[in-house]
Amino acid sequence: MNESLRALEEKIAYLERHVTEQDKAMLEFSDQLTRLRRELKGLRERLPTGGGGPTDEEPADERPPHY
């Protein structure tokens, strides 16, 4: 019985450490996502308004240079 109790305690310790590591990773991902959202918002604000379609500088029917 003592050996099985020890094995369970080891598993619990392993799982607790694993959960702690996952929490740290999730916090890092959350921070990165927040930073990327801010960066994306800034990039969108720099784009000209107009729905992202072709601008006056880029004719829609112009052939790419490799033709």
PDB file of N, CA, C and O in Angstrom:
ATOM      1  N   MET A   1       0.825  -1.203   0.000  1.00  0.00           N
ATOM      2  CA  MET A   1       0.000   0.000   0.000  1.00  0.00           C
ATOM      3  C   MET A   1       0.866   1.263   0.000  1.00  0.00           C
ATOM      4  O   MET A   1       0.524   2.248  -0.655  1.00  0.00           O
ATOM      5  N   ASN A   2       1.960   1.239   0.716  1.00  0.00           N
ATOM      6  CA  ASN A   2       2.845   2.390   0.817  1.00  0.00           C
ATOM      7  C   ASN A   2       3.442   2.743  -0.548  1.00  0.00           C
ATOM      8  O   ASN A   2       3.591   3.919  -0.879  1.00  0.00           O
ATOM      9  N   GLU A   3       3.781   1.719  -1.336  1.00  0.00           N
ATOM     10  CA  GLU A   3       4.376   1.938  -2.659  1.00  0.00           C
ATOM     11  C   GLU A   3       3.364   2.568  -3.612  1.00  0.00           C
ATOM     12  O   GLU A   3       3.712   3.457  -4.389  1.00  0.00           O
ATOM     13  N   SER A   4       2.119   2.112  -3.554  1.00  0.00           N
ATOM     14  CA  SER A   4       1.095   2.689  -4.438  1.00  0.00           C
ATOM     15  C   SER A   4       0.791   4.137  -4.052  1.00  0.00           C
ATOM     16  O   SER A   4       0.519   4.968  -4.918  1.00  0.00           O
ATOM     17  N   LEU A   5       0.837   4.435  -2.767  1.00  0.00           N
ATOM     18  CA  LEU A   5       0.622   5.810  -2.308  1.00  0.00           C
ATOM     19  C   LEU A   5       1.760   6.708  -2.811  1.00  0.00           C
ATOM     20  O   LEU A   5       1.523   7.833  -3.250  1.00  0.00           O
ATOM     21  N   ARG A   6       2.978   6.206  -2.742  1.00  0.00           N
ATOM     22  CA  ARG A   6       4.126   6.961  -3.229  1.00  0.00           C
ATOM     23  C   ARG A   6       4.009   7.215  -4.735  1.00  0.00           C
ATOM     24  O   ARG A   6       4.307   8.313  -5.206  1.00  0.00           O
ATOM     25  N   ALA A   7       3.579   6.208  -5.481  1.00  0.00           N
ATOM     26  CA  ALA A   7       3.415   6.356  -6.932  1.00  0.00           C
ATOM     27  C   ALA A   7       2.367   7.419  -7.240  1.00  0.00           C
ATOM     28  O   ALA A   7       2.551   8.226  -8.151  1.00  0.00           O
ATOM     29  N   LEU A   8       1.273   7.426  -6.489  1.00  0.00           N
ATOM     30  CA  LEU A   8       0.238   8.442  -6.690  1.00  0.00           C
ATOM     31  C   LEU A   8       0.755   9.839  -6.369  1.00  0.00           C
ATOM     32  O   LEU A   8       0.445  10.793  -7.082  1.00  0.00           O
ATOM     33  N   GLU A   9       1.531   9.966  -5.315  1.00  0.00           N
ATOM     34  CA  GLU A   9       2.101  11.262  -4.961  1.00  0.00           C
ATOM     35  C   GLU A   9       3.047  11.763  -6.048  1.00  0.00           C
ATOM     36  O   GLU A   9       3.072  12.957  -6.344  1.00  0.00           O
ATOM     37  N   GLU A  10       3.819  10.866  -6.639  1.00  0.00           N
ATOM     38  CA  GLU A  10       4.709  11.243  -7.725  1.00  0.00           C
ATOM     39  C   GLU A  10       3.922  11.717  -8.940  1.00  0.00           C
ATOM     40  O   GLU A  10       4.289  12.702  -9.579  1.00  0.00           O
ATOM     41  N   LYS A  11       2.842  11.016  -9.254  1.00  0.00           N
ATOM     42  CA  LYS A  11       2.007  11.418 -10.398  1.00  0.00           C
ATOM     43  C   LYS A  11       1.376  12.780 -10.158  1.00  0.00           C
ATOM     44  O   LYS A  11       1.303  13.611 -11.064  1.00  0.00           O
ATOM     45  N   ILE A  12       0.920  13.002  -8.934  1.00  0.00           N
ATOM     46  CA  ILE A  12       0.309  14.292  -8.609  1.00  0.00           C
ATOM     47  C   ILE A  12       1.344  15.410  -8.722  1.00  0.00           C
ATOM     48  O   ILE A  12       1.048  16.482  -9.248  1.00  0.00           O
ATOM     49  N   ALA A  13       2.542  15.163  -8.236  1.00  0.00           N
ATOM     50  CA  ALA A  13       3.594  16.175  -8.323  1.00  0.00           C
ATOM     51  C   ALA A  13       3.922  16.470  -9.779  1.00  0.00           C
ATOM     52  O   ALA A  13       4.099  17.629 -10.154  1.00  0.00           O
ATOM     53  N   TYR A  14       4.004  15.430 -10.601  1.00  0.00           N
ATOM     54  CA  TYR A  14       4.270  15.628 -12.024  1.00  0.00           C
ATOM     55  C   TYR A  14       3.151  16.448 -12.666  1.00  0.00           C
ATOM     56  O   TYR A  14       3.419  17.389 -13.413  1.00  0.00           O
ATOM     57  N   LEU A  15       1.910  16.093 -12.378  1.00  0.00           N
ATOM     58  CA  LEU A  15       0.771  16.806 -12.978  1.00  0.00           C
ATOM     59  C   LEU A  15       0.708  18.262 -12.516  1.00  0.00           C
ATOM     60  O   LEU A  15       0.377  19.146 -13.306  1.00  0.00           O
ATOM     61  N   GLU A  16       1.020  18.516 -11.254  1.00  0.00           N
ATOM     62  CA  GLU A  16       1.024  19.893 -10.758  1.00  0.00           C
ATOM     63  C   GLU A  16       2.093  20.721 -11.461  1.00  0.00           C
ATOM     64  O   GLU A  16       1.859  21.878 -11.809  1.00  0.00           O
ATOM     65  N   ARG A  17       3.261  20.131 -11.669  1.00  0.00           N
ATOM     66  CA  ARG A  17       4.321  20.839 -12.386  1.00  0.00           C
ATOM     67  C   ARG A  17       3.912  21.099 -13.829  1.00  0.00           C
ATOM     68  O   ARG A  17       4.166  22.173 -14.373  1.00  0.00           O
ATOM     69  N   HIS A  18       3.279  20.109 -14.440  1.00  0.00           N
ATOM     70  CA  HIS A  18       2.831  20.249 -15.825  1.00  0.00           C
ATOM     71  C   HIS A  18       1.785  21.365 -15.957  1.00  0.00           C
ATOM     72  O   HIS A  18       1.837  22.159 -16.897  1.00  0.00           O
ATOM     73  N   VAL A  19       0.858  21.421 -15.035  1.00  0.00           N
ATOM     74  CA  VAL A  19      -0.171  22.466 -15.056  1.00  0.00           C
ATOM     75  C   VAL A  19       0.470  23.840 -14.879  1.00  0.00           C
ATOM     76  O   VAL A  19       0.065  24.796 -15.540  1.00  0.00           O
ATOM     77  N   THR A  20       1.456  23.951 -14.007  1.00  0.00           N
ATOM     78  CA  THR A  20       2.156  25.219 -13.806  1.00  0.00           C
ATOM     79  C   THR A  20       2.856  25.653 -15.084  1.00  0.00           C
ATOM     80  O   THR A  20       2.802  26.827 -15.453  1.00  0.00           O
ATOM     81  N   GLU A  21       3.513  24.717 -15.762  1.00  0.00           N
ATOM     82  CA  GLU A  21       4.179  25.044 -17.025  1.00  0.00           C
ATOM     83  C   GLU A  21       3.172  25.460 -18.091  1.00  0.00           C
ATOM     84  O   GLU A  21       3.430  26.384 -18.863  1.00  0.00           O
ATOM     85  N   GLN A  22       2.032  24.787 -18.137  1.00  0.00           N
ATOM     86  CA  GLN A  22       0.997  25.167 -19.108  1.00  0.00           C
ATOM     87  C   GLN A  22       0.446  26.554 -18.804  1.00  0.00           C
ATOM     88  O   GLN A  22       0.189  27.332 -19.723  1.00  0.00           O
ATOM     89  N   ASP A  23       0.263  26.872 -17.530  1.00  0.00           N
ATOM     90  CA  ASP A  23      -0.218  28.205 -17.159  1.00  0.00           C
ATOM     91  C   ASP A  23       0.758  29.287 -17.625  1.00  0.00           C
ATOM     92  O   ASP A  23       0.344  30.330 -18.129  1.00  0.00           O
ATOM     93  N   LYS A  24       2.054  29.029 -17.454  1.00  0.00           N
ATOM     94  CA  LYS A  24       3.060  29.993 -17.902  1.00  0.00           C
ATOM     95  C   LYS A  24       3.009  30.162 -19.420  1.00  0.00           C
ATOM     96  O   LYS A  24       3.089  31.281 -19.927  1.00  0.00           O
ATOM     97  N   ALA A  25       2.876  29.063 -20.133  1.00  0.00           N
ATOM     98  CA  ALA A  25       2.819  29.128 -21.598  1.00  0.00           C
ATOM     99  C   ALA A  25       1.569  29.879 -22.046  1.00  0.00           C
ATOM    100  O   ALA A  25       1.632  30.685 -22.975  1.00  0.00           O
ATOM    101  N   MET A  26       0.443  29.626 -21.401  1.00  0.00           N
ATOM    102  CA  MET A  26      -0.797  30.322 -21.771  1.00  0.00           C
ATOM    103  C   MET A  26      -0.679  31.816 -21.502  1.00  0.00           C
ATOM    104  O   MET A  26      -1.188  32.623 -22.280  1.00  0.00           O
ATOM    105  N   LEU A  27      -0.025  32.193 -20.428  1.00  0.00           N
ATOM    106  CA  LEU A  27       0.175  33.611 -20.129  1.00  0.00           C
ATOM    107  C   LEU A  27       1.056  34.260 -21.195  1.00  0.00           C
ATOM    108  O   LEU A  27       0.783  35.378 -21.632  1.00  0.00           O
ATOM    109  N   GLU A  28       2.112  33.562 -21.614  1.00  0.00           N
ATOM    110  CA  GLU A  28       2.971  34.088 -22.673  1.00  0.00           C
ATOM    111  C   GLU A  28       2.192  34.244 -23.978  1.00  0.00           C
ATOM    112  O   GLU A  28       2.328  35.255 -24.667  1.00  0.00           O
ATOM    113  N   PHE A  29       1.380  33.246 -24.317  1.00  0.00           N
ATOM    114  CA  PHE A  29       0.574  33.329 -25.535  1.00  0.00           C
ATOM    115  C   PHE A  29      -0.431  34.475 -25.452  1.00  0.00           C
ATOM    116  O   PHE A  29      -0.668  35.171 -26.439  1.00  0.00           O
ATOM    117  N   SER A  30      -1.011  34.665 -24.288  1.00  0.00           N
ATOM    118  CA  SER A  30      -1.972  35.751 -24.111  1.00  0.00           C
ATOM    119  C   SER A  30      -1.291  37.106 -24.287  1.00  0.00           C
ATOM    120  O   SER A  30      -1.837  37.999 -24.936  1.00  0.00           O
ATOM    121  N   ASP A  31      -0.108  37.259 -23.715  1.00  0.00           N
ATOM    122  CA  ASP A  31       0.640  38.512 -23.871  1.00  0.00           C
ATOM    123  C   ASP A  31       1.013  38.746 -25.335  1.00  0.00           C
ATOM    124  O   ASP A  31       0.919  39.866 -25.836  1.00  0.00           O
ATOM    125  N   GLN A  32       1.434  37.683 -26.013  1.00  0.00           N
ATOM    126  CA  GLN A  32       1.811  37.800 -27.421  1.00  0.00           C
ATOM    127  C   GLN A  32       0.592  38.155 -28.271  1.00  0.00           C
ATOM    128  O   GLN A  32       0.688  38.979 -29.181  1.00  0.00           O
ATOM    129  N   LEU A  33      -0.548  37.540 -27.979  1.00  0.00           N
ATOM    130  CA  LEU A  33      -1.769  37.833 -28.725  1.00  0.00           C
ATOM    131  C   LEU A  33      -2.185  39.288 -28.529  1.00  0.00           C
ATOM    132  O   LEU A  33      -2.594  39.949 -29.484  1.00  0.00           O
ATOM    133  N   THR A  34      -2.087  39.783 -27.323  1.00  0.00           N
ATOM    134  CA  THR A  34      -2.425  41.179 -27.052  1.00  0.00           C
ATOM    135  C   THR A  34      -1.506  42.111 -27.838  1.00  0.00           C
ATOM    136  O   THR A  34      -1.961  43.092 -28.426  1.00  0.00           O
ATOM    137  N   ARG A  35      -0.203  41.795 -27.843  1.00  0.00           N
ATOM    138  CA  ARG A  35       0.756  42.621 -28.582  1.00  0.00           C
ATOM    139  C   ARG A  35       0.473  42.577 -30.074  1.00  0.00           C
ATOM    140  O   ARG A  35       0.525  43.610 -30.742  1.00  0.00           O
ATOM    141  N   LEU A  36       0.175  41.400 -30.608  1.00  0.00           N
ATOM    142  CA  LEU A  36      -0.098  41.278 -32.036  1.00  0.00           C
ATOM    143  C   LEU A  36      -1.392  41.987 -32.429  1.00  0.00           C
ATOM    144  O   LEU A  36      -1.483  42.558 -33.515  1.00  0.00           O
ATOM    145  N   ARG A  37      -2.384  41.951 -31.556  1.00  0.00           N
ATOM    146  CA  ARG A  37      -3.632  42.680 -31.844  1.00  0.00           C
ATOM    147  C   ARG A  37      -3.383  44.175 -31.917  1.00  0.00           C
ATOM    148  O   ARG A  37      -3.919  44.861 -32.788  1.00  0.00           O
ATOM    149  N   ARG A  38      -2.554  44.686 -30.984  1.00  0.00           N
ATOM    150  CA  ARG A  38      -2.219  46.110 -31.022  1.00  0.00           C
ATOM    151  C   ARG A  38      -1.473  46.465 -32.304  1.00  0.00           C
ATOM    152  O   ARG A  38      -1.739  47.490 -32.931  1.00  0.00           O
ATOM    153  N   GLU A  39      -0.546  45.609 -32.676  1.00  0.00           N
ATOM    154  CA  GLU A  39       0.231  45.842 -33.887  1.00  0.00           C
ATOM    155  C   GLU A  39      -0.675  45.795 -35.128  1.00  0.00           C
ATOM    156  O   GLU A  39      -0.533  46.626 -36.024  1.00  0.00           O
ATOM    157  N   LEU A  40      -1.589  44.846 -35.184  1.00  0.00           N
ATOM    158  CA  LEU A  40      -2.514  44.745 -36.304  1.00  0.00           C
ATOM    159  C   LEU A  40      -3.425  45.971 -36.375  1.00  0.00           C
ATOM    160  O   LEU A  40      -3.702  46.484 -37.459  1.00  0.00           O
ATOM    161  N   LYS A  41      -3.880  46.427 -35.231  1.00  0.00           N
ATOM    162  CA  LYS A  41      -4.723  47.624 -35.198  1.00  0.00           C
ATOM    163  C   LYS A  41      -3.962  48.824 -35.753  1.00  0.00           C
ATOM    164  O   LYS A  41      -4.510  49.612 -36.524  1.00  0.00           O
ATOM    165  N   GLY A  42      -2.699  48.959 -35.361  1.00  0.00           N
ATOM    166  CA  GLY A  42      -1.882  50.060 -35.867  1.00  0.00           C
ATOM    167  C   GLY A  42      -1.671  49.966 -37.368  1.00  0.00           C
ATOM    168  O   GLY A  42      -1.705  50.979 -38.066  1.00  0.00           O
ATOM    169  N   LEU A  43      -1.453  48.757 -37.870  1.00  0.00           N
ATOM    170  CA  LEU A  43      -1.282  48.583 -39.312  1.00  0.00           C
ATOM    171  C   LEU A  43      -2.565  48.899 -40.070  1.00  0.00           C
ATOM    172  O   LEU A  43      -2.529  49.511 -41.138  1.00  0.00           O
ATOM    173  N   ARG A  44      -3.688  48.484 -39.516  1.00  0.00           N
ATOM    174  CA  ARG A  44      -4.976  48.780 -40.171  1.00  0.00           C
ATOM    175  C   ARG A  44      -5.245  50.276 -40.210  1.00  0.00           C
ATOM    176  O   ARG A  44      -5.819  50.788 -41.172  1.00  0.00           O
ATOM    177  N   GLU A  45      -4.828  50.971 -39.163  1.00  0.00           N
ATOM    178  CA  GLU A  45      -5.044  52.418 -39.123  1.00  0.00           C
ATOM    179  C   GLU A  45      -4.181  53.127 -40.161  1.00  0.00           C
ATOM    180  O   GLU A  45      -4.546  54.202 -40.639  1.00  0.00           O
ATOM    181  N   ARG A  46      -3.050  52.540 -40.512  1.00  0.00           N
ATOM    182  CA  ARG A  46      -2.171  53.154 -41.503  1.00  0.00           C
ATOM    183  C   ARG A  46      -2.637  52.906 -42.929  1.00  0.00           C
ATOM    184  O   ARG A  46      -2.225  53.622 -43.842  1.00  0.00           O
ATOM    185  N   LEU A  47      -3.487  51.905 -43.140  1.00  0.00           N
ATOM    186  CA  LEU A  47      -3.982  51.610 -44.485  1.00  0.00           C
ATOM    187  C   LEU A  47      -4.952  52.688 -44.944  1.00  0.00           C
ATOM    188  O   LEU A  47      -5.677  53.262 -44.131  1.00  0.00           O
ATOM    189  N   PRO A  48      -4.968  52.965 -46.246  1.00  0.00           N
ATOM    190  CA  PRO A  48      -5.964  53.916 -46.741  1.00  0.00           C
ATOM    191  C   PRO A  48      -7.354  53.296 -46.641  1.00  0.00           C
ATOM    192  O   PRO A  48      -7.523  52.090 -46.818  1.00  0.00           O
ATOM    193  N   THR A  49      -8.332  54.127 -46.360  1.00  0.00           N
ATOM    194  CA  THR A  49      -9.705  53.618 -46.287  1.00  0.00           C
ATOM    195  C   THR A  49     -10.220  53.373 -47.692  1.00  0.00           C
ATOM    196  O   THR A  49      -9.867  54.091 -48.627  1.00  0.00           O
ATOM    197  N   GLY A  50     -11.031  52.385 -47.830  1.00  0.00           N
ATOM    198  CA  GLY A  50     -11.562  52.059 -49.141  1.00  0.00           C
ATOM    199  C   GLY A  50     -11.789  50.568 -49.294  1.00  0.00           C
ATOM    200  O   GLY A  50     -12.025  50.084 -50.401  1.00  0.00           O
ATOM    201  N   GLY A  51     -11.721  49.857 -48.221  1.00  0.00           N
ATOM    202  CA  GLY A  51     -12.033  48.453 -48.266  1.00  0.00           C
ATOM    203  C   GLY A  51     -10.912  47.547 -48.722  1.00  0.00           C
ATOM    204  O   GLY A  51     -11.137  46.354 -48.924  1.00  0.00           O
ATOM    205  N   GLY A  52      -9.733  48.064 -48.888  1.00  0.00           N
ATOM    206  CA  GLY A  52      -8.604  47.229 -49.260  1.00  0.00           C
ATOM    207  C   GLY A  52      -8.566  46.856 -50.725  1.00  0.00           C
ATOM    208  O   GLY A  52      -7.799  45.975 -51.113  1.00  0.00           O
ATOM    209  N   GLY A  53      -9.370  47.502 -51.549  1.00  0.00           N
ATOM    210  CA  GLY A  53      -9.363  47.237 -52.980  1.00  0.00           C
ATOM    211  C   GLY A  53      -8.189  47.908 -53.646  1.00  0.00           C
ATOM    212  O   GLY A  53      -7.367  48.537 -52.979  1.00  0.00           O
ATOM    213  N   PRO A  54      -8.101  47.780 -54.967  1.00  0.00           N
ATOM    214  CA  PRO A  54      -6.994  48.421 -55.680  1.00  0.00           C
ATOM    215  C   PRO A  54      -7.044  49.940 -55.543  1.00  0.00           C
ATOM    216  O   PRO A  54      -8.118  50.540 -55.548  1.00  0.00           O
ATOM    217  N   THR A  55      -5.888  50.541 -55.422  1.00  0.00           N
ATOM    218  CA  THR A  55      -5.814  51.997 -55.302  1.00  0.00           C
ATOM    219  C   THR A  55      -5.614  52.601 -56.687  1.00  0.00           C
ATOM    220  O   THR A  55      -5.520  51.877 -57.678  1.00  0.00           O
ATOM    221  N   ASP A  56      -5.551  53.928 -56.753  1.00  0.00           N
ATOM    222  CA  ASP A  56      -5.338  54.609 -58.029  1.00  0.00           C
ATOM    223  C   ASP A  56      -3.973  54.262 -58.621  1.00  0.00           C
ATOM    224  O   ASP A  56      -3.780  54.324 -59.835  1.00  0.00           O
ATOM    225  N   GLU A  57      -3.034  53.900 -57.760  1.00  0.00           N
ATOM    226  CA  GLU A  57      -1.694  53.576 -58.222  1.00  0.00           C
ATOM    227  C   GLU A  57      -1.623  52.187 -58.849  1.00  0.00           C
ATOM    228  O   GLU A  57      -0.693  51.911 -59.607  1.00  0.00           O
ATOM    229  N   GLU A  58      -2.575  51.307 -58.555  1.00  0.00           N
ATOM    230  CA  GLU A  58      -2.547  49.935 -59.032  1.00  0.00           C
ATOM    231  C   GLU A  58      -3.795  49.659 -59.873  1.00  0.00           C
ATOM    232  O   GLU A  58      -4.853  49.370 -59.313  1.00  0.00           O
ATOM    233  N   PRO A  59      -3.701  49.738 -61.171  1.00  0.00           N
ATOM    234  CA  PRO A  59      -4.872  49.404 -61.984  1.00  0.00           C
ATOM    235  C   PRO A  59      -5.241  47.936 -61.805  1.00  0.00           C
ATOM    236  O   PRO A  59      -4.362  47.077 -61.736  1.00  0.00           O
ATOM    237  N   ALA A  60      -6.536  47.647 -61.730  1.00  0.00           N
ATOM    238  CA  ALA A  60      -7.009  46.296 -61.473  1.00  0.00           C
ATOM    239  C   ALA A  60      -6.678  45.349 -62.612  1.00  0.00           C
ATOM    240  O   ALA A  60      -6.491  44.157 -62.368  1.00  0.00           O
ATOM    241  N   ASP A  61      -6.598  45.837 -63.862  1.00  0.00           N
ATOM    242  CA  ASP A  61      -6.371  44.963 -65.009  1.00  0.00           C
ATOM    243  C   ASP A  61      -4.921  44.933 -65.461  1.00  0.00           C
ATOM    244  O   ASP A  61      -4.634  44.402 -66.534  1.00  0.00           O
ATOM    245  N   GLU A  62      -4.011  45.474 -64.695  1.00  0.00           N
ATOM    246  CA  GLU A  62      -2.608  45.476 -65.087  1.00  0.00           C
ATOM    247  C   GLU A  62      -2.041  44.077 -64.940  1.00  0.00           C
ATOM    248  O   GLU A  62      -2.278  43.409 -63.934  1.00  0.00           O
ATOM    249  N   ARG A  63      -1.290  43.631 -65.942  1.00  0.00           N
ATOM    250  CA  ARG A  63      -0.700  42.306 -65.926  1.00  0.00           C
ATOM    251  C   ARG A  63       0.563  42.322 -65.058  1.00  0.00           C
ATOM    252  O   ARG A  63       1.292  43.314 -65.044  1.00  0.00           O
ATOM    253  N   PRO A  64       0.818  41.252 -64.351  1.00  0.00           N
ATOM    254  CA  PRO A  64       2.041  41.180 -63.560  1.00  0.00           C
ATOM    255  C   PRO A  64       3.273  41.234 -64.454  1.00  0.00           C
ATOM    256  O   PRO A  64       3.181  40.902 -65.636  1.00  0.00           O
ATOM    257  N   PRO A  65       4.408  41.639 -63.931  1.00  0.00           N
ATOM    258  CA  PRO A  65       5.610  41.848 -64.755  1.00  0.00           C
ATOM    259  C   PRO A  65       6.167  40.547 -65.353  1.00  0.00           C
ATOM    260  O   PRO A  65       6.956  40.626 -66.294  1.00  0.00           O
ATOM    261  N   HIS A  66       5.808  39.383 -64.872  1.00  0.00           N
ATOM    262  CA  HIS A  66       6.379  38.154 -65.398  1.00  0.00           C
ATOM    263  C   HIS A  66       5.719  37.685 -66.680  1.00  0.00           C
ATOM    264  O   HIS A  66       6.140  36.669 -67.234  1.00  0.00           O
ATOM    265  N   TYR A  67       4.684  38.392 -67.186  1.00  0.00           N
ATOM    266  CA  TYR A  67       4.044  38.012 -68.439  1.00  0.00           C
ATOM    267  C   TYR A  67       4.777  38.584 -69.616  1.00  0.00           C
ATOM    268  O   TYR A  67       4.376  38.365 -70.759  1.00  0.00           O
TER     269      TYR A  67
END
